[in-house]
Amino acid sequence: MKIILFFLLITIVLFLPIPFKIYISFEDNELIVKLYNKKIFTFGENLKKSSSNKTKKKEPKIKFYKNKKLSPKKLITKMKNSKFKPYLNFQGFLSFGLEDAALCAILYGISCNFTYILKVILSKFLNLKFFNMSIEPKFNTKTLFFNIRSIFYLSIANIIYILILILNSFEIIEGTLKKEEKLHG
């Protein structure tokens, strides 16, 4: 009986999706990223203090395969054709304004078309359960505010499958193989 409960628990953990609630907001030159309503990243608040003191260090690149590199084109086609895509609920709000009302109206028309392009791109890589993006122009004022609330459903089986797709999308770099490796594969 304990073995059956153990395997039942393993299958529940593997295949039932776990929701990740993500919140991204930009207002008053400050970018806030929250996960489950806890701040995990804030950018812009300490930007003036930290930019003068820090210097960037180069991190060493990790090579998984000696003579292979990741092919983004191959990975994108495999993700598009995949049946096991993670689920996403997406709700966004954009409020912007410019001092020139005519330019603001033109940007409003372009941004309304951008929401459908975003929906098509997201639906290629994710299963969209809910998608809502509302845009509000504010004429004759200079403002920018955006807010994204989404719930990302991801299971361990999805993670394993995506990792397998990534590993299968590596290609051999031409001109790097030795003669013996070319003969034996």
Residue frames as a rotation matrix with the C-alpha (Angstrom) as fourth column:
MET 1
0.565 0.825 0.000 0.00
0.825 -0.565 0.000 0.00
0.000 0.000 -1.000 0.00
LYS 2
0.433 -0.483 -0.761 2.87
0.173 -0.784 0.596 2.37
-0.885 -0.389 -0.256 0.80
ILE 3
-0.638 -0.687 0.348 4.44
0.434 0.052 0.899 1.71
-0.636 0.725 0.265 -2.60
ILE 4
-0.114 0.692 0.713 1.19
0.970 -0.078 0.230 2.61
0.215 0.718 -0.662 -4.38
LEU 5
0.806 0.396 -0.441 0.88
0.522 -0.826 0.211 5.84
-0.281 -0.400 -0.872 -2.37
PHE 6
-0.021 -0.911 -0.411 4.51
0.196 -0.407 0.892 6.67
-0.980 -0.062 0.187 -3.15
PHE 7
-0.725 -0.236 0.647 4.02
0.646 0.092 0.757 6.21
-0.238 0.968 0.086 -6.91
LEU 8
0.321 0.901 0.292 0.76
0.926 -0.363 0.101 8.15
0.197 0.238 -0.951 -6.76
LEU 9
0.658 -0.152 -0.737 2.55
0.312 -0.836 0.451 11.03
-0.685 -0.527 -0.503 -5.03
ILE 10
-0.462 -0.887 0.009 5.37
0.291 -0.142 0.946 10.95
-0.838 0.440 0.324 -7.60
THR 11
-0.475 0.329 0.816 2.93
0.872 0.053 0.487 11.08
0.116 0.943 -0.312 -10.53
ILE 12
0.667 0.721 -0.190 1.01
0.742 -0.664 0.086 13.96
-0.064 -0.199 -0.978 -8.93
VAL 13
0.352 -0.617 -0.703 4.22
0.117 -0.716 0.688 15.95
-0.928 -0.325 -0.180 -8.44
LEU 14
-0.620 -0.680 0.391 5.46
0.433 0.118 0.894 15.13
-0.654 0.723 0.221 -11.95
PHE 15
-0.652 0.353 0.671 2.38
0.728 0.048 0.683 15.84
0.209 0.934 -0.289 -13.99
LEU 16
0.510 0.835 -0.204 0.22
0.860 -0.501 0.098 18.34
-0.020 -0.225 -0.974 -12.11
PRO 17
-0.018 -0.547 0.837 1.20
0.521 -0.719 -0.459 21.91
0.853 0.428 0.298 -12.93
ILE 18
-0.086 -0.128 -0.988 2.41
0.942 -0.334 -0.039 24.26
-0.325 -0.934 0.149 -10.23
PRO 19
0.690 0.384 0.613 1.20
0.608 -0.768 -0.203 27.87
0.393 0.513 -0.763 -10.66
PHE 20
-0.430 -0.803 -0.414 3.81
0.880 -0.475 0.009 30.64
-0.204 -0.360 0.910 -10.51
LYS 21
0.712 0.701 0.023 2.23
0.697 -0.704 -0.136 34.06
-0.079 0.113 -0.990 -10.00
ILE 22
-0.439 -0.894 0.096 4.41
0.888 -0.415 0.199 36.74
-0.138 0.172 0.975 -11.59
TYR 23
0.760 0.617 -0.204 3.83
0.597 -0.787 -0.156 40.51
-0.257 -0.003 -0.966 -11.35
ILE 24
-0.427 -0.871 0.243 5.86
0.899 -0.381 0.216 43.07
-0.096 0.311 0.946 -13.35
SER 25
0.726 0.671 -0.149 5.29
0.666 -0.740 -0.091 46.79
-0.171 -0.033 -0.985 -12.96
PHE 26
-0.481 -0.837 0.260 7.01
0.868 -0.496 0.011 49.93
0.120 0.231 0.966 -14.27
GLU 27
0.681 0.665 0.308 6.12
0.583 -0.746 0.322 53.32
0.444 -0.039 -0.895 -12.88
ASP 28
0.950 -0.303 0.075 8.13
-0.304 -0.850 0.430 56.46
-0.066 -0.431 -0.900 -12.04
ASN 29
0.307 -0.878 -0.367 11.32
-0.718 0.039 -0.695 55.03
0.625 0.477 -0.619 -13.61
GLU 30
-0.447 -0.403 0.798 11.22
-0.831 0.517 -0.204 51.98
-0.330 -0.755 -0.566 -11.33
LEU 31
-0.036 0.351 -0.936 10.83
-0.613 0.731 0.298 48.37
0.789 0.584 0.189 -12.49
ILE 32
-0.296 0.046 0.954 9.40
-0.890 0.348 -0.294 45.96
-0.346 -0.936 -0.062 -9.90
VAL 33
-0.213 0.204 -0.956 9.24
-0.484 0.828 0.284 42.17
0.849 0.523 -0.077 -10.33
LYS 34
-0.234 0.238 0.943 7.27
-0.939 0.196 -0.283 40.15
-0.252 -0.951 0.178 -7.80
LEU 35
-0.514 0.137 -0.847 6.79
-0.222 0.932 0.286 36.40
0.829 0.334 -0.449 -7.40
TYR 36
-0.050 0.651 -0.758 3.83
0.795 0.485 0.365 35.45
0.605 -0.584 -0.541 -5.18
ASN 37
0.776 0.435 0.458 3.53
0.206 -0.860 0.467 39.14
0.597 -0.268 -0.757 -4.10
LYS 38
0.652 -0.671 -0.353 7.10
0.365 -0.131 0.922 39.22
-0.665 -0.730 0.159 -2.74
LYS 39
0.811 -0.400 -0.427 9.61
-0.577 -0.667 -0.471 41.56
-0.096 0.628 -0.772 -4.34
ILE 40
0.664 -0.648 0.373 12.39
0.553 0.761 0.339 39.60
-0.503 -0.019 0.864 -5.98
PHE 41
-0.371 -0.784 0.498 13.82
0.927 -0.278 0.253 42.34
-0.060 0.556 0.829 -8.18
THR 42
0.740 0.499 -0.451 13.73
0.450 -0.866 -0.220 46.13
-0.500 -0.040 -0.865 -8.18
PHE 43
-0.277 -0.822 0.497 15.51
0.953 -0.169 0.253 48.19
-0.124 0.543 0.830 -10.82
GLY 44
0.038 0.229 0.973 15.72
0.517 -0.837 0.177 51.96
0.855 0.497 -0.150 -10.96
GLU 45
0.940 0.339 -0.046 15.48
0.198 -0.429 0.881 52.80
0.279 -0.837 -0.470 -7.28
ASN 46
0.602 -0.789 -0.120 19.19
0.101 -0.074 0.992 52.29
-0.792 -0.610 0.035 -6.59
LEU 47
0.719 -0.283 0.635 20.34
0.693 0.233 -0.682 52.90
0.045 0.930 0.364 -10.15
LYS 48
0.743 -0.435 0.509 22.13
-0.204 -0.871 -0.446 56.20
0.638 0.227 -0.736 -9.51
LYS 49
0.615 -0.503 0.607 23.97
-0.723 -0.054 0.689 54.89
-0.314 -0.863 -0.397 -6.44
SER 50
0.474 -0.392 0.789 25.16
0.054 0.907 0.418 51.57
-0.879 -0.155 0.451 -7.83
SER 51
0.935 -0.056 0.351 26.08
0.356 0.139 -0.924 52.55
0.003 0.989 0.149 -11.41
SER 52
0.681 -0.707 0.193 29.18
-0.583 -0.682 -0.442 54.55
0.444 0.188 -0.876 -10.49
ASN 53
0.222 -0.620 0.752 30.77
-0.893 0.180 0.412 52.03
-0.391 -0.763 -0.514 -8.10
LYS 54
0.409 0.015 0.912 30.39
-0.035 0.999 -0.001 48.68
-0.912 -0.032 0.409 -9.88
THR 55
-0.275 -0.468 -0.840 32.39
-0.936 -0.070 0.345 47.33
-0.220 0.881 -0.419 -12.77
LYS 56
0.775 0.627 -0.071 31.22
-0.620 0.734 -0.277 44.36
-0.122 0.259 0.958 -14.77
LYS 57
-0.346 -0.838 0.422 33.23
-0.660 0.537 0.526 41.16
-0.667 -0.096 -0.739 -14.62
LYS 58
-0.046 0.275 -0.960 33.20
-0.885 0.434 0.167 38.63
0.463 0.858 0.223 -17.40
GLU 59
0.302 0.221 0.927 31.82
-0.685 0.727 0.050 35.30
-0.663 -0.650 0.371 -16.30
PRO 60
-0.785 -0.619 -0.034 33.34
-0.481 0.573 0.664 32.16
-0.391 0.537 -0.747 -17.77
LYS 61
0.077 0.810 -0.582 31.17
-0.977 0.178 0.118 30.40
0.199 0.559 0.805 -20.32
ILE 62
-0.207 -0.039 0.978 30.10
-0.473 0.879 -0.065 26.87
-0.856 -0.476 -0.200 -19.51
LYS 63
-0.326 0.049 -0.944 30.39
-0.914 0.240 0.328 24.44
0.243 0.969 -0.033 -22.39
PHE 64
0.391 0.548 0.739 28.14
-0.668 0.721 -0.181 21.39
-0.632 -0.424 0.649 -22.26
TYR 65
0.825 -0.143 0.546 29.41
0.439 0.771 -0.462 19.90
-0.356 0.621 0.699 -25.48
LYS 66
-0.057 -0.972 -0.227 32.93
0.420 -0.229 0.878 20.29
-0.906 -0.046 0.421 -26.76
ASN 67
-0.928 -0.357 0.108 32.23
0.214 -0.272 0.938 20.75
-0.306 0.894 0.328 -30.49
LYS 68
-0.282 0.907 0.314 28.54
0.891 0.125 0.436 21.70
0.356 0.403 -0.843 -30.41
LYS 69
-0.994 0.096 -0.051 26.53
-0.070 -0.926 -0.370 24.89
-0.083 -0.364 0.928 -30.09
LEU 70
-0.339 0.941 0.008 22.87
0.453 0.170 -0.875 25.57
-0.825 -0.293 -0.484 -29.44
SER 71
-0.897 0.138 0.420 20.84
0.371 -0.281 0.885 26.16
0.240 0.950 0.201 -32.59
PRO 72
-0.733 0.646 -0.214 18.04
-0.223 -0.525 -0.821 28.64
-0.643 -0.554 0.529 -31.77
LYS 73
-0.370 0.605 -0.705 16.22
-0.917 -0.119 0.380 27.92
0.145 0.788 0.599 -35.04
LYS 74
-0.539 0.109 -0.835 16.10
-0.056 0.985 0.165 24.19
0.840 0.135 -0.525 -34.28
LEU 75
-0.909 0.179 -0.375 14.96
0.403 0.159 -0.901 24.85
-0.102 -0.971 -0.216 -30.70
ILE 76
-0.635 0.701 -0.324 12.17
-0.594 -0.712 -0.375 27.22
-0.494 -0.046 0.868 -31.82
THR 77
-0.276 0.547 -0.790 10.78
-0.778 0.355 0.518 24.74
0.564 0.758 0.328 -34.35
LYS 78
-0.660 0.024 -0.751 10.86
0.295 0.928 -0.229 21.95
0.691 -0.372 -0.619 -31.76
MET 79
-0.894 0.344 -0.289 9.06
0.188 -0.298 -0.936 24.13
-0.408 -0.891 0.202 -29.20
LYS 80
-0.516 0.732 -0.445 6.40
-0.845 -0.521 0.123 25.16
-0.142 0.439 0.887 -31.75
ASN 81
-0.160 0.422 -0.893 5.66
-0.571 0.698 0.432 21.53
0.805 0.579 0.129 -32.63
SER 82
-0.953 -0.270 -0.139 5.65
-0.038 0.558 -0.829 20.33
0.302 -0.784 -0.542 -29.02
LYS 83
-0.019 0.981 -0.195 2.45
0.217 0.195 0.957 18.97
0.976 -0.024 -0.216 -27.48
PHE 84
0.339 0.072 -0.938 3.65
0.914 0.210 0.347 19.47
0.222 -0.975 0.005 -23.92
LYS 85
-0.367 -0.401 0.839 3.75
0.270 -0.909 -0.316 23.24
0.890 0.111 0.442 -23.61
PRO 86
-0.782 0.099 -0.616 3.35
0.601 -0.143 -0.786 25.02
-0.166 -0.985 0.053 -20.26
TYR 87
0.197 0.933 0.302 0.13
0.907 -0.290 0.306 26.95
0.373 0.214 -0.903 -19.62
LEU 88
-0.871 -0.470 -0.142 -0.09
0.490 -0.823 -0.286 30.70
0.018 -0.318 0.948 -19.13
ASN 89
0.455 0.888 -0.074 -2.73
0.890 -0.455 0.016 33.14
-0.019 -0.073 -0.997 -17.90
PHE 90
-0.659 -0.737 0.148 -1.75
0.750 -0.658 0.066 36.64
0.049 0.155 0.987 -19.01
GLN 91
0.616 0.788 -0.001 -3.29
0.786 -0.614 0.075 39.94
0.059 -0.047 -0.997 -17.99
GLY 92
-0.503 -0.863 -0.041 -1.61
0.861 -0.505 0.064 43.20
-0.076 -0.003 0.997 -18.88
PHE 93
0.736 0.650 -0.189 -2.31
0.635 -0.759 -0.142 46.91
-0.236 -0.015 -0.972 -18.62
LEU 94
-0.455 -0.854 0.252 -0.45
0.890 -0.423 0.171 49.71
-0.039 0.302 0.953 -20.43
SER 95
0.768 0.597 -0.231 -1.03
0.589 -0.800 -0.109 53.38
-0.250 -0.052 -0.967 -19.86
PHE 96
-0.383 -0.921 0.075 1.05
0.863 -0.328 0.385 55.90
-0.329 0.212 0.920 -21.78
GLY 97
0.773 0.619 -0.138 0.87
0.531 -0.751 -0.394 59.50
-0.347 0.231 -0.909 -22.80
LEU 98
-0.393 -0.847 0.359 2.74
0.919 -0.349 0.184 62.04
-0.031 0.402 0.915 -24.88
GLU 99
-0.424 0.189 -0.886 2.53
0.219 -0.928 -0.303 65.78
-0.879 -0.322 0.352 -25.03
ASP 100
-0.741 0.194 -0.643 1.68
-0.665 -0.347 0.661 65.63
-0.095 0.917 0.387 -28.74
ALA 101
-0.027 0.846 0.532 -1.85
-0.540 0.435 -0.721 64.20
-0.841 -0.307 0.445 -29.03
ALA 102
0.637 0.253 -0.728 -1.47
-0.770 0.248 -0.588 63.20
0.032 0.935 0.353 -32.70
LEU 103
-0.306 -0.838 -0.452 1.67
-0.695 0.521 -0.495 61.17
0.650 0.163 -0.742 -32.00
CYS 104
-0.701 0.132 0.701 -0.02
-0.580 0.467 -0.668 59.59
-0.416 -0.874 -0.251 -28.98
ALA 105
0.399 0.916 0.028 -2.96
-0.663 0.310 -0.681 58.51
-0.633 0.253 0.731 -31.17
ILE 106
0.403 -0.347 -0.847 -0.59
-0.754 0.399 -0.522 56.95
0.519 0.849 -0.101 -33.73
LEU 107
-0.698 -0.714 0.059 1.25
-0.595 0.532 -0.603 55.07
0.399 -0.456 -0.796 -30.98
TYR 108
-0.294 0.694 0.657 -2.08
-0.671 0.340 -0.659 53.90
-0.680 -0.635 0.366 -29.57
GLY 109
0.683 0.557 -0.473 -3.01
-0.718 0.392 -0.576 52.35
-0.135 0.733 0.667 -32.93
ILE 110
0.005 -0.777 -0.629 0.38
-0.632 0.485 -0.604 50.64
0.775 0.400 -0.489 -33.22
SER 111
-0.783 -0.356 0.511 0.27
-0.621 0.386 -0.682 49.33
0.045 -0.851 -0.523 -29.66
CYS 112
0.191 0.907 0.374 -3.23
-0.777 0.373 -0.507 47.87
-0.600 -0.194 0.776 -30.19
ASN 113
0.715 -0.008 -0.699 -1.83
-0.562 0.587 -0.582 45.82
0.415 0.809 0.416 -33.06
PHE 114
-0.350 -0.937 0.004 1.16
-0.705 0.261 -0.659 44.84
0.616 -0.233 -0.752 -30.95
THR 115
-0.230 0.311 0.922 -1.10
-0.852 0.394 -0.345 43.00
-0.471 -0.865 0.174 -28.46
TYR 116
0.828 0.561 0.001 -2.28
-0.476 0.703 -0.528 40.58
-0.298 0.437 0.849 -31.15
ILE 117
0.380 -0.791 -0.479 1.29
-0.475 0.277 -0.835 40.00
0.793 0.545 -0.271 -32.30
LEU 118
-0.514 -0.550 0.658 2.27
-0.834 0.142 -0.533 39.26
0.200 -0.823 -0.532 -28.69
LYS 119
0.250 0.701 0.668 -0.63
-0.750 0.577 -0.324 36.83
-0.612 -0.420 0.670 -28.36
VAL 120
0.891 0.048 -0.452 0.39
-0.384 0.612 -0.691 34.95
0.243 0.790 0.563 -31.52
ILE 121
-0.047 -0.989 -0.138 4.04
-0.569 0.140 -0.810 34.72
0.821 0.040 -0.569 -30.40
LEU 122
-0.473 -0.110 0.874 3.10
-0.867 0.232 -0.441 33.51
-0.154 -0.967 -0.205 -26.93
SER 123
0.535 0.776 0.334 0.64
-0.680 0.630 -0.375 30.95
-0.501 -0.027 0.865 -28.29
LYS 124
0.542 -0.417 -0.730 3.38
-0.534 0.500 -0.682 29.36
0.649 0.759 0.049 -30.39
PHE 125
-0.465 -0.861 -0.208 5.45
-0.289 0.369 -0.883 28.51
0.837 -0.350 -0.421 -27.31
LEU 126
-0.962 0.199 0.189 2.82
-0.157 0.165 -0.974 28.31
-0.225 -0.966 -0.128 -24.56
ASN 127
-0.420 0.907 0.015 -0.78
0.740 0.332 0.585 27.18
0.526 0.257 -0.811 -24.18
LEU 128
-0.917 0.122 0.380 -2.72
-0.247 -0.921 -0.301 30.36
0.313 -0.370 0.875 -23.41
LYS 129
-0.530 0.778 -0.336 -5.64
0.848 0.477 -0.233 29.78
-0.021 -0.409 -0.913 -21.07
PHE 130
0.653 0.690 -0.314 -6.46
0.698 -0.708 -0.105 33.47
-0.294 -0.151 -0.944 -20.69
PHE 131
-0.541 -0.803 0.250 -5.04
0.840 -0.501 0.209 36.51
-0.043 0.323 0.945 -22.48
ASN 132
0.694 0.716 0.080 -6.11
0.716 -0.697 0.029 40.09
0.077 0.037 -0.996 -21.84
MET 133
-0.532 -0.830 -0.169 -4.11
0.824 -0.553 0.123 43.22
-0.195 -0.073 0.978 -22.66
SER 134
0.643 0.761 0.087 -5.74
0.765 -0.633 -0.117 46.61
-0.034 0.142 -0.989 -22.19
ILE 135
-0.540 -0.807 0.239 -4.18
0.834 -0.551 0.025 49.85
0.111 0.213 0.971 -23.39
GLU 136
0.605 0.717 -0.347 -5.13
0.762 -0.648 -0.010 53.33
-0.232 -0.259 -0.938 -22.25
PRO 137
-0.269 -0.708 0.653 -3.74
0.783 -0.556 -0.280 56.44
0.561 0.436 0.703 -23.93
LYS 138
0.387 0.305 -0.870 -3.44
0.746 -0.659 0.101 59.69
-0.543 -0.688 -0.482 -21.95
PHE 139
0.320 -0.186 0.929 -3.32
0.802 -0.468 -0.370 62.62
0.504 0.864 -0.001 -24.31
ASN 140
0.425 -0.231 0.875 -1.27
-0.081 -0.973 -0.218 65.79
0.902 0.022 -0.432 -23.61
THR 141
0.742 -0.319 0.590 0.55
-0.635 -0.053 0.770 64.25
-0.214 -0.946 -0.242 -20.62
LYS 142
0.061 -0.814 -0.578 3.92
-0.676 0.392 -0.624 62.56
0.734 0.429 -0.526 -20.51
THR 143
0.181 0.060 0.982 3.46
-0.882 0.451 0.135 59.28
-0.434 -0.891 0.135 -18.62
LEU 144
-0.130 -0.161 -0.978 4.35
-0.586 0.808 -0.055 55.60
0.800 0.566 -0.200 -18.91
PHE 145
-0.272 0.106 0.957 2.94
-0.862 0.415 -0.291 52.82
-0.428 -0.904 -0.021 -16.74
PHE 146
0.012 0.358 -0.934 2.70
-0.642 0.718 0.267 49.13
0.766 0.596 0.239 -17.48
ASN 147
-0.226 0.087 0.970 1.60
-0.878 0.413 -0.241 46.26
-0.421 -0.907 -0.017 -15.34
ILE 148
-0.142 0.145 -0.979 1.69
-0.614 0.763 0.203 42.54
0.776 0.630 -0.019 -16.14
ARG 149
-0.157 0.150 0.976 0.07
-0.849 0.484 -0.211 39.90
-0.504 -0.862 0.052 -13.98
SER 150
0.144 0.187 -0.972 0.41
-0.765 0.644 0.010 36.35
0.628 0.742 0.236 -15.14
ILE 151
0.360 -0.020 0.933 0.16
-0.662 0.698 0.271 32.85
-0.657 -0.715 0.238 -13.78
PHE 152
-0.066 -0.546 -0.835 2.57
-0.911 0.375 -0.173 30.39
0.408 0.749 -0.522 -15.31
TYR 153
0.719 0.368 0.589 1.63
-0.578 0.787 0.214 26.72
-0.385 -0.494 0.779 -14.89
LEU 154
0.072 -0.804 -0.590 4.68
-0.814 0.294 -0.500 24.50
0.576 0.517 -0.633 -15.03
SER 155
0.936 0.183 0.302 5.13
-0.325 0.782 0.532 20.87
-0.138 -0.596 0.791 -14.03
ILE 156
0.093 -0.950 0.297 8.33
-0.494 0.214 0.843 18.91
-0.865 -0.225 -0.449 -13.53
ALA 157
0.149 0.015 0.989 7.46
0.651 0.751 -0.110 16.83
-0.744 0.660 0.102 -16.60
ASN 158
0.958 0.188 0.218 7.31
0.287 -0.650 -0.704 20.06
0.009 0.737 -0.676 -18.67
ILE 159
0.613 -0.787 -0.067 10.72
-0.681 -0.570 0.459 21.09
-0.400 -0.236 -0.886 -17.35
ILE 160
-0.083 -0.644 0.760 12.25
-0.035 0.764 0.644 17.72
-0.996 0.027 -0.086 -18.19
TYR 161
0.443 0.326 0.835 10.70
0.768 0.342 -0.541 17.74
-0.462 0.881 -0.099 -21.66
ILE 162
0.995 -0.099 -0.023 11.94
-0.099 -0.889 -0.447 21.28
0.024 0.447 -0.894 -22.39
LEU 163
0.297 -0.942 0.157 15.44
-0.660 -0.083 0.747 20.34
-0.690 -0.326 -0.646 -21.20
ILE 164
-0.020 -0.247 0.969 15.42
0.441 0.867 0.231 17.34
-0.897 0.432 0.091 -23.54
LEU 165
0.802 0.349 0.485 14.35
0.586 -0.304 -0.751 19.61
-0.114 0.886 -0.448 -26.42
ILE 166
0.812 -0.563 -0.155 17.22
-0.549 -0.826 0.127 21.99
-0.200 -0.018 -0.980 -25.59
LEU 167
0.001 -0.861 0.509 19.76
-0.385 0.470 0.795 19.17
-0.923 -0.196 -0.331 -25.47
ASN 168
0.130 0.114 0.985 18.49
0.692 0.701 -0.172 17.77
-0.710 0.704 0.013 -28.78
SER 169
0.936 0.293 0.198 18.80
0.344 -0.630 -0.696 21.14
-0.079 0.720 -0.690 -30.51
PHE 170
0.303 -0.911 -0.279 22.60
-0.349 -0.379 0.857 21.31
-0.887 -0.162 -0.432 -30.27
GLU 171
0.999 -0.045 0.002 24.41
0.015 0.293 -0.956 21.18
0.043 0.955 0.294 -33.62
ILE 172
0.348 -0.936 0.052 28.01
0.810 0.328 0.486 20.33
-0.472 -0.127 0.872 -34.44
ILE 173
0.587 -0.278 -0.761 30.21
-0.343 -0.936 0.078 23.33
-0.734 0.215 -0.644 -35.21
GLU 174
0.962 -0.200 0.187 31.67
0.260 0.450 -0.854 22.86
0.087 0.870 0.485 -38.67
GLY 175
0.440 -0.881 0.176 35.43
-0.162 -0.270 -0.949 22.58
0.883 0.389 -0.261 -38.90
THR 176
0.175 -0.377 0.909 35.97
-0.966 -0.246 0.084 21.60
0.192 -0.893 -0.408 -35.27
LEU 177
0.878 0.185 0.442 35.91
-0.306 0.927 0.219 17.81
-0.369 -0.327 0.870 -35.51
LYS 178
-0.223 -0.973 0.057 39.05
-0.695 0.200 0.691 15.77
-0.684 0.114 -0.721 -35.86
LYS 179
-0.394 0.016 -0.919 39.48
-0.845 0.386 0.370 13.24
0.360 0.923 -0.138 -38.67
GLU 180
-0.961 0.013 -0.276 38.80
0.098 0.951 -0.295 10.24
0.258 -0.310 -0.915 -36.39
GLU 181
-0.621 0.771 -0.142 35.59
0.048 -0.143 -0.988 11.78
-0.782 -0.621 0.052 -35.05
LYS 182
-0.186 0.538 -0.822 34.31
-0.916 -0.398 -0.053 12.44
-0.356 0.743 0.567 -38.59
LEU 183
-0.609 -0.117 -0.785 34.84
-0.545 0.781 0.307 8.81
0.577 0.614 -0.539 -39.54
HIS 184
-0.847 0.195 -0.495 33.27
0.417 0.820 -0.392 7.28
0.329 -0.539 -0.776 -36.43
GLY 185
0.067 0.946 0.317 30.45
0.417 -0.315 0.853 9.80
0.907 0.074 -0.415 -35.90
